[in-house]
Amino acid sequence: MTHALHDFFAAWGETDADGRAALVASAVGDTIYYADPHAPSPVTSPAALTEFIGAFTKNSSPGAKAEVIEPVDSHNGHVRASVRFVMSEEMQMVGQYFADLDGDGKIIRIVGFPGKGAE
């Protein structure tokens, strides 16, 4: 159930545009809603999402990536995960993402928040 989430965040470190598009296509449904504090407005198509992720990759340090931190919580088609964005060894940030999946396990809605929330 979490395969789509891993593919989605692997796309953030993929420097090849075709490889990035393939990862996004494998992770998201035909319709998508993506929102996070760095997106000026929600992203609502797979093509626009691929472009948004590509801008992150282009503006990041070489080797920058995003990785899902295990464990991932899931139930009834909903997923919650912490994600580490690694810009360099010294510069990292963690965000919390909540996703809804379709019947095929693909992401149709994903919303991110900075940090890990209250602990």
N, CA and C atoms as a LAMMPS dump frame, in Angstrom:
ITEM: TIMESTEP
0
ITEM: NUMBER OF ATOMS
357
ITEM: BOX BOUNDS ff ff ff
-5.0000000000000000e+02 5.0000000000000000e+02
-5.0000000000000000e+02 5.0000000000000000e+02
-5.0000000000000000e+02 5.0000000000000000e+02
ITEM: ATOMS id mol type element x y z
1 1 1 N 0.819 -1.198 0
2 1 2 C 0 0 0
3 1 3 C 0.866 1.267 0
4 2 1 N 2.098 1.174 0.433
5 2 2 C 2.944 2.376 0.516
6 2 3 C 3.915 2.497 -0.65
7 3 1 N 3.839 1.568 -1.609
8 3 2 C 4.741 1.599 -2.765
9 3 3 C 4.628 2.938 -3.513
10 4 1 N 3.419 3.427 -3.703
11 4 2 C 3.215 4.692 -4.419
12 4 3 C 3.901 5.848 -3.7
13 5 1 N 3.854 5.844 -2.397
14 5 2 C 4.492 6.919 -1.625
15 5 3 C 6.007 6.901 -1.816
16 6 1 N 6.596 5.734 -1.803
17 6 2 C 8.046 5.612 -2.006
18 6 3 C 8.433 6.061 -3.417
19 7 1 N 7.664 5.65 -4.431
20 7 2 C 7.947 6.094 -5.802
21 7 3 C 7.793 7.603 -5.923
22 8 1 N 6.74 8.131 -5.331
23 8 2 C 6.481 9.569 -5.416
24 8 3 C 7.662 10.373 -4.874
25 9 1 N 8.143 10.015 -3.707
26 9 2 C 9.239 10.785 -3.126
27 9 3 C 10.59 10.451 -3.755
28 10 1 N 10.737 9.284 -4.355
29 10 2 C 11.954 8.989 -5.117
30 10 3 C 12.062 9.938 -6.308
31 11 1 N 10.933 10.37 -6.85
32 11 2 C 10.936 11.294 -7.99
33 11 3 C 11.62 12.615 -7.648
34 12 1 N 11.6 13.014 -6.392
35 12 2 C 12.184 14.294 -5.981
36 12 3 C 13.707 14.31 -6.121
37 13 1 N 14.324 13.161 -6.165
38 13 2 C 15.776 13.097 -6.324
39 13 3 C 16.199 12.651 -7.714
40 14 1 N 15.234 12.376 -8.572
41 14 2 C 15.53 11.888 -9.93
42 14 3 C 15.87 13.066 -10.841
43 15 1 N 17.089 13.102 -11.334
44 15 2 C 17.539 14.223 -12.174
45 15 3 C 17.134 14.064 -13.635
46 16 1 N 16.87 12.833 -14.077
47 16 2 C 16.436 12.61 -15.449
48 16 3 C 14.936 12.891 -15.562
49 17 1 N 14.563 13.801 -16.455
50 17 2 C 13.16 14.22 -16.575
51 17 3 C 12.242 13.04 -16.914
52 18 1 N 12.67 12.152 -17.808
53 18 2 C 11.835 11.005 -18.161
54 18 3 C 11.702 10.035 -16.991
55 19 1 N 12.79 9.829 -16.26
56 19 2 C 12.745 8.972 -15.078
57 19 3 C 11.837 9.541 -14.003
58 20 1 N 11.912 10.868 -13.823
59 20 2 C 11.061 11.539 -12.84
60 20 3 C 9.593 11.402 -13.237
61 21 1 N 9.286 11.619 -14.516
62 21 2 C 7.906 11.501 -14.999
63 21 3 C 7.381 10.077 -14.815
64 22 1 N 8.237 9.083 -15.056
65 22 2 C 7.831 7.687 -14.886
66 22 3 C 7.52 7.374 -13.424
67 23 1 N 8.338 7.886 -12.516
68 23 2 C 8.081 7.659 -11.085
69 23 3 C 6.768 8.315 -10.658
70 24 1 N 6.54 9.549 -11.102
71 24 2 C 5.286 10.231 -10.753
72 24 3 C 4.103 9.457 -11.336
73 25 1 N 4.211 9.036 -12.599
74 25 2 C 3.114 8.293 -13.236
75 25 3 C 2.812 6.99 -12.504
76 26 1 N 3.854 6.339 -11.98
77 26 2 C 3.627 5.084 -11.262
78 26 3 C 3.009 5.316 -9.885
79 27 1 N 3.121 6.539 -9.379
80 27 2 C 2.693 6.825 -8.011
81 27 3 C 1.331 7.482 -7.898
82 28 1 N 0.934 8.276 -8.892
83 28 2 C -0.3 9.05 -8.759
84 28 3 C -1.358 8.581 -9.746
85 29 1 N -2.608 8.842 -9.38
86 29 2 C -3.725 8.49 -10.242
87 29 3 C -3.878 9.476 -11.39
88 30 1 N -4.936 9.283 -12.164
89 30 2 C -5.211 10.172 -13.292
90 30 3 C -5.54 11.583 -12.828
91 31 1 N -6.087 11.689 -11.632
92 31 2 C -6.325 12.999 -11.024
93 31 3 C -5.5 13.059 -9.751
94 32 1 N -5.047 14.242 -9.417
95 32 2 C -4.194 14.417 -8.234
96 32 3 C -4.474 15.78 -7.636
97 33 1 N -4.354 15.838 -6.336
98 33 2 C -4.392 17.106 -5.597
99 33 3 C -3.166 17.077 -4.703
100 34 1 N -2.255 18.031 -4.904
101 34 2 C -1.039 18.104 -4.096
102 34 3 C -0.948 19.495 -3.494
103 35 1 N -0.699 19.569 -2.198
104 35 2 C -0.524 20.857 -1.532
105 35 3 C 0.553 20.723 -0.468
106 36 1 N 1.422 21.722 -0.39
107 36 2 C 2.375 21.844 0.702
108 36 3 C 2.718 23.325 0.848
109 37 1 N 3.382 23.709 1.94
110 37 2 C 3.658 25.118 2.171
111 37 3 C 4.551 25.768 1.111
112 38 1 N 5.266 24.976 0.309
113 38 2 C 6.153 25.533 -0.714
114 38 3 C 5.465 25.681 -2.068
115 39 1 N 4.287 25.125 -2.206
116 39 2 C 3.52 25.264 -3.447
117 39 3 C 2.641 26.508 -3.312
118 40 1 N 2.734 27.439 -4.251
119 40 2 C 1.934 28.663 -4.126
120 40 3 C 0.432 28.403 -4.172
121 41 1 N 0.027 27.329 -4.827
122 41 2 C -1.369 26.904 -4.859
123 41 3 C -1.367 25.401 -5.084
124 42 1 N -2.486 24.737 -4.815
125 42 2 C -2.516 23.295 -5.021
126 42 3 C -2.192 22.916 -6.471
127 43 1 N -1.495 21.807 -6.631
128 43 2 C -1.153 21.271 -7.942
129 43 3 C -2.191 20.191 -8.249
130 44 1 N -2.816 20.266 -9.438
131 44 2 C -3.973 19.403 -9.68
132 44 3 C -3.895 18.557 -10.951
133 45 1 N -2.711 18.34 -11.483
134 45 2 C -2.583 17.401 -12.601
135 45 3 C -1.237 16.692 -12.488
136 46 1 N -1.157 15.454 -12.968
137 46 2 C 0.12 14.746 -12.92
138 46 3 C 1.236 15.491 -13.659
139 47 1 N 0.927 16.101 -14.794
140 47 2 C 1.955 16.837 -15.555
141 47 3 C 2.457 18.042 -14.764
142 48 1 N 1.552 18.791 -14.15
143 48 2 C 1.96 19.947 -13.352
144 48 3 C 2.741 19.511 -12.122
145 49 1 N 2.376 18.373 -11.55
146 49 2 C 3.098 17.859 -10.382
147 49 3 C 4.515 17.448 -10.773
148 50 1 N 4.658 16.801 -11.913
149 50 2 C 5.987 16.43 -12.402
150 50 3 C 6.833 17.686 -12.616
151 51 1 N 6.235 18.73 -13.15
152 51 2 C 6.937 20 -13.357
153 51 3 C 7.329 20.636 -12.02
154 52 1 N 6.441 20.611 -11.045
155 52 2 C 6.712 21.161 -9.712
156 52 3 C 7.894 20.436 -9.065
157 53 1 N 7.883 19.111 -9.139
158 53 2 C 8.972 18.32 -8.567
159 53 3 C 10.268 18.599 -9.326
160 54 1 N 10.173 18.762 -10.636
161 54 2 C 11.346 19.08 -11.448
162 54 3 C 11.977 20.397 -11.054
163 55 1 N 11.166 21.382 -10.688
164 55 2 C 11.702 22.672 -10.238
165 55 3 C 12.472 22.496 -8.938
166 56 1 N 11.969 21.648 -8.037
167 56 2 C 12.688 21.352 -6.801
168 56 3 C 14.051 20.747 -7.135
169 57 1 N 14.038 19.747 -8.015
170 57 2 C 15.276 19.059 -8.379
171 57 3 C 16.268 20.02 -9.02
172 58 1 N 15.781 20.855 -9.907
173 58 2 C 16.639 21.816 -10.616
174 58 3 C 17.273 22.819 -9.655
175 59 1 N 16.529 23.247 -8.653
176 59 2 C 17 24.279 -7.731
177 59 3 C 17.723 23.725 -6.509
178 60 1 N 17.88 22.409 -6.444
179 60 2 C 18.523 21.782 -5.293
180 60 3 C 19.99 21.49 -5.578
181 61 1 N 20.707 21.229 -4.521
182 61 2 C 22.108 20.816 -4.639
183 61 3 C 22.186 19.458 -5.33
184 62 1 N 23.273 19.182 -6.049
185 62 2 C 23.433 17.845 -6.627
186 62 3 C 23.328 16.777 -5.538
187 63 1 N 22.591 15.731 -5.838
188 63 2 C 22.415 14.65 -4.875
189 63 3 C 21.265 14.848 -3.911
190 64 1 N 20.557 15.986 -3.992
191 64 2 C 19.417 16.217 -3.1
192 64 3 C 18.355 15.155 -3.363
193 65 1 N 17.643 14.788 -2.309
194 65 2 C 16.629 13.743 -2.442
195 65 3 C 15.592 13.875 -1.341
196 66 1 N 14.529 13.137 -1.502
197 66 2 C 13.508 13.016 -0.465
198 66 3 C 13.353 11.534 -0.176
199 67 1 N 13.238 11.197 1.095
200 67 2 C 13.11 9.782 1.458
201 67 3 C 12.046 9.604 2.528
202 68 1 N 11.228 8.591 2.33
203 68 2 C 10.187 8.262 3.297
204 68 3 C 10.86 7.625 4.498
205 69 1 N 10.505 8.106 5.674
206 69 2 C 11.033 7.57 6.925
207 69 3 C 10.055 6.51 7.425
208 70 1 N 10.551 5.328 7.625
209 70 2 C 9.697 4.236 8.127
210 70 3 C 9.506 4.386 9.63
211 71 1 N 8.425 3.943 10.211
212 71 2 C 7.33 3.253 9.558
213 71 3 C 6.325 4.235 8.957
214 72 1 N 5.546 3.745 7.995
215 72 2 C 4.461 4.492 7.381
216 72 3 C 3.167 3.943 7.961
217 73 1 N 2.276 4.837 8.365
218 73 2 C 0.978 4.418 8.894
219 73 3 C -0.046 4.435 7.763
220 74 1 N -0.874 3.389 7.705
221 74 2 C -1.915 3.37 6.684
222 74 3 C -3.135 2.626 7.196
223 75 1 N -4.289 3.061 6.712
224 75 2 C -5.542 2.344 6.951
225 75 3 C -6.614 2.884 6.015
226 76 1 N -7.451 1.994 5.546
227 76 2 C -8.616 2.349 4.73
228 76 3 C -8.304 3.295 3.577
229 77 1 N -7.172 3.105 2.928
230 77 2 C -6.84 3.945 1.782
231 77 3 C -6.232 5.288 2.123
232 78 1 N -5.843 5.478 3.382
233 78 2 C -5.198 6.72 3.82
234 78 3 C -3.8 6.377 4.33
235 79 1 N -2.857 7.268 4.073
236 79 2 C -1.471 7.022 4.464
237 79 3 C -0.912 8.269 5.14
238 80 1 N -0.104 8.037 6.173
239 80 2 C 0.621 9.131 6.843
240 80 3 C 2.085 8.736 6.881
241 81 1 N 2.946 9.688 6.486
242 81 2 C 4.381 9.383 6.484
243 81 3 C 5.179 10.626 6.81
244 82 1 N 6.297 10.411 7.459
245 82 2 C 7.295 11.463 7.617
246 82 3 C 8.263 11.328 6.45
247 83 1 N 8.677 12.463 5.918
248 83 2 C 9.568 12.47 4.765
249 83 3 C 10.738 13.393 5.073
250 84 1 N 11.936 12.895 4.829
251 84 2 C 13.151 13.684 5.04
252 84 3 C 13.631 14.207 3.687
253 85 1 N 13.758 15.528 3.588
254 85 2 C 14.335 16.16 2.406
255 85 3 C 15.8 16.428 2.731
256 86 1 N 16.676 15.8 1.973
257 86 2 C 18.114 15.907 2.208
258 86 3 C 18.699 16.786 1.108
259 87 1 N 19.078 17.997 1.479
260 87 2 C 19.704 18.904 0.521
261 87 3 C 21.216 18.682 0.519
262 88 1 N 21.748 18.397 1.696
263 88 2 C 23.153 18.051 1.897
264 88 3 C 23.229 17.373 3.261
265 89 1 N 24.392 16.902 3.624
266 89 2 C 24.556 16.269 4.934
267 89 3 C 24.19 17.225 6.061
268 90 1 N 24.488 18.497 5.872
269 90 2 C 24.249 19.502 6.913
270 90 3 C 22.847 20.11 6.846
271 91 1 N 22.2 20.041 5.689
272 91 2 C 20.911 20.708 5.509
273 91 3 C 19.834 19.679 5.184
274 92 1 N 18.979 19.428 6.173
275 92 2 C 17.883 18.486 6.013
276 92 3 C 16.658 19.044 6.709
277 93 1 N 15.482 18.648 6.211
278 93 2 C 14.245 19.016 6.893
279 93 3 C 13.267 17.854 6.768
280 94 1 N 12.39 17.768 7.736
281 94 2 C 11.411 16.689 7.771
282 94 3 C 10.024 17.292 7.654
283 95 1 N 9.186 16.624 6.89
284 95 2 C 7.797 17.025 6.752
285 95 3 C 6.892 15.842 7.002
286 96 1 N 5.633 16.13 7.275
287 96 2 C 4.627 15.107 7.515
288 96 3 C 3.639 15.18 6.34
289 97 1 N 3.379 14.046 5.718
290 97 2 C 2.493 13.993 4.556
291 97 3 C 1.329 13.051 4.822
292 98 1 N 0.157 13.468 4.356
293 98 2 C -1.062 12.685 4.479
294 98 3 C -1.589 12.472 3.065
295 99 1 N -1.838 11.221 2.7
296 99 2 C -2.258 10.912 1.338
297 99 3 C -3.498 10.029 1.337
298 100 1 N -4.32 10.222 0.31
299 100 2 C -5.447 9.345 0.028
300 100 3 C -5.091 8.557 -1.222
301 101 1 N -5.408 7.259 -1.202
302 101 2 C -5.086 6.378 -2.311
303 101 3 C -6.359 5.894 -2.991
304 102 1 N -6.25 5.643 -4.303
305 102 2 C -7.39 5.074 -5.015
306 102 3 C -7.383 3.55 -4.85
307 103 1 N -8.299 2.878 -5.506
308 103 2 C -8.415 1.429 -5.385
309 103 3 C -7.206 0.667 -5.9
310 104 1 N -6.397 1.306 -6.751
311 104 2 C -5.173 0.686 -7.26
312 104 3 C -3.957 1.013 -6.411
313 105 1 N -4.159 1.744 -5.31
314 105 2 C -3.047 2.11 -4.436
315 105 3 C -2.262 3.324 -4.901
316 106 1 N -2.806 4.069 -5.867
317 106 2 C -2.13 5.277 -6.346
318 106 3 C -2.621 6.498 -5.571
319 107 1 N -1.748 7.466 -5.436
320 107 2 C -2.062 8.692 -4.691
321 107 3 C -3.012 9.559 -5.513
322 108 1 N -4.111 9.99 -4.889
323 108 2 C -5.031 10.913 -5.549
324 108 3 C -5.099 12.261 -4.814
325 109 1 N -4.633 12.264 -3.586
326 109 2 C -4.589 13.502 -2.792
327 109 3 C -3.439 13.365 -1.807
328 110 1 N -2.593 14.396 -1.745
329 110 2 C -1.492 14.376 -0.788
330 110 3 C -1.249 15.793 -0.297
331 111 1 N -1.174 15.927 1.01
332 111 2 C -0.993 17.229 1.651
333 111 3 C 0.177 17.126 2.616
334 112 1 N 1.124 18.063 2.502
335 112 2 C 2.306 18.049 3.335
336 112 3 C 2.35 19.215 4.301
337 113 1 N 2.963 18.982 5.459
338 113 2 C 3.14 19.99 6.497
339 113 3 C 4.605 19.967 6.936
340 114 1 N 5.173 21.119 7.262
341 114 2 C 6.556 21.125 7.742
342 114 3 C 6.649 20.513 9.133
343 115 1 N 7.786 19.898 9.41
344 115 2 C 8.008 19.318 10.733
345 115 3 C 7.251 18.032 10.924
346 116 1 N 7.303 17.514 12.13
347 116 2 C 6.65 16.251 12.446
348 116 3 C 5.438 16.428 13.336
349 117 1 N 5.051 17.652 13.596
350 117 2 C 3.901 17.88 14.46
351 117 3 C 4.295 17.749 15.925
352 118 1 N 3.288 17.784 16.768
353 118 2 C 3.539 17.701 18.212
354 118 3 C 4.029 16.312 18.577
355 119 1 N 5.01 16.28 19.447
356 119 2 C 5.526 14.993 19.922
357 119 3 C 5.485 14.952 21.423
